[in-house]
Amino acid sequence: MMGEWKSIAKHGFPKKNGFYLIHAVGCNTAIAFFTNNLDASHPDAFKGFDRPGWYDYDATYGYFEWLEVTHWMPLPEPPEEVE
């Protein structure tokens, strides 16, 4: 069972680093990685970004930060058995 959307304005950021389902202003829903410190996660891409944030990787452009994320939700558990 999936969880419910959590508003960043109301609930803040997730407590753990990891992949989450996100919704950002002006875009559809996506999967992105949350980290408590962008600079520590990928210093070459986010040097000086000593703060929490959401990011992803694009094969053409490299790492990029998701801006204006308004809501997030944990991903569901993977299936126990693959058929």
C-alpha positions, 0 to 999 in steps of 0.5 A, spaced: 500 500 500 502 506 498 503 512 503 499 519 502 502 525 499 506 529 504 506 537 503 513 540 504 510 546 507 506 542 513 511 536 514 518 538 512 523 534 508 523 526 509 528 524 515 532 519 511 536 520 504 533 516 499 529 515 492 522 518 493 516 520 489 515 527 488 511 533 485 514 539 483 511 546 481 510 546 473 511 538 472 508 532 473 510 527 478 517 524 478 522 519 482 528 523 485 533 522 490 533 526 497 539 528 501 540 532 507 546 535 504 547 536 496 554 538 497 556 532 500 552 527 496 555 530 489 560 535 490 562 536 483 555 537 481 553 541 487 559 544 490 557 549 496 550 547 496 550 545 503 543 544 504 537 539 503 535 538 496 532 533 491 536 531 485 536 526 479 541 524 473 540 526 466 545 522 461 545 528 457 546 534 462 548 530 468 546 531 475 541 536 476 537 539 482 529 538 482 527 545 484 520 547 487 518 540 490 511 541 493 510 534 495 513 527 496 511 520 498 515 514 500 516 509 494 512 502 495 516 496 497 518 492 491 514 485 490 517 479 494 517 474 488 518 475 481 514 471 476 
